[in-house]
Amino acid sequence: MYQLDYNMITIKTNEITIEEYLDIRASVNWRELSRNQAEKALRHSLILVGAYEDDHLVGMGRIVGDGAVICYVQDLIVRPQYQKHNVGSQVLSTLIQYVEGIREEGSQMMLCLMCAKGREPFYEKHGFIARPTDTLGPGMIQYLRDCE
């Protein structure tokens, strides 16, 4: 088992490169993106949070949204050998702190996400609630793509 020295993880903001983003997505077998898609995704994020061991990106997450009413946690990724070593929690905590910092005083902002099946307990321990509830319906998605 990989032993992680928590003192060796450094959190950096807005430094993730296109190459790092594409590489870390591939490490968890996520859908392949074009270089152009990756560049636009990173450029249009409100913040990028990277967890680095030395200069190697081992975890990341980003916030997208309008920065006033609603924000979304997007692309929370931790390389498999670093999972269950608090890296995801460090990244998510930094993302939550960022959103708290841009929330207008006296206002409420929604912070939403969609997670992979089975990952709900991780997010619940960080204060997220699973939908549907008695008052909130289920989340929904539509994939837009070329016809085959």
Residue pairs with C-beta under 8 A, 6 or more apart in sequence:
2 81
2 82
2 85
4 53
4 82
4 85
4 86
4 87
6 85
6 86
8 53
8 54
9 51
9 52
9 53
9 58
9 87
9 90
10 51
10 52
10 53
11 49
11 50
11 51
11 52
11 90
11 91
11 94
12 49
12 50
12 52
13 47
13 48
13 49
13 50
13 94
13 98
14 47
14 48
15 48
15 50
16 42
16 48
16 50
16 57
16 60
18 35
18 38
18 39
18 42
20 50
20 57
20 60
21 38
21 41
21 42
21 60
21 75
22 33
22 35
22 38
23 57
24 57
24 59
24 60
24 77
24 79
25 31
25 32
25 33
25 75
25 77
26 32
27 77
27 79
27 80
28 77
28 78
28 79
28 80
30 77
33 41
41 62
41 75
42 48
42 62
44 64
45 62
45 63
45 64
45 74
46 62
46 63
46 64
46 65
46 67
46 71
46 98
46 102
47 62
47 63
47 95
47 98
48 60
48 61
48 62
49 60
49 61
49 62
49 91
49 94
49 95
49 98
50 57
50 59
50 60
50 91
51 57
51 58
51 59
51 60
51 78
51 82
51 87
51 90
51 91
52 58
53 82
58 78
58 79
58 82
58 87
59 77
59 78
59 79
59 82
59 87
59 88
59 90
59 91
60 75
60 76
60 77
60 91
61 73
61 74
61 75
61 76
61 77
61 88
61 91
61 92
61 94
61 95
62 73
62 74
62 75
62 95
63 71
63 72
63 73
63 74
63 95
63 98
63 99
64 71
64 72
64 74
65 71
65 72
67 102
68 104
68 109
69 109
69 110
70 109
70 110
70 111
70 112
71 99
71 109
71 110
71 111
71 112
72 111
72 112
72 113
73 92
73 95
73 111
73 112
73 113
74 113
76 88
76 91
76 92
76 95
76 113
76 115
78 87
78 88
78 91
88 122
89 126
92 123
92 126
93 126
96 111
96 126
96 127
99 109
99 111
102 109
103 109
111 128
112 139
113 123
113 128
114 139
114 141
115 122
115 123
120 130
123 130
124 130
129 136
131 137
131 138
131 139
132 138
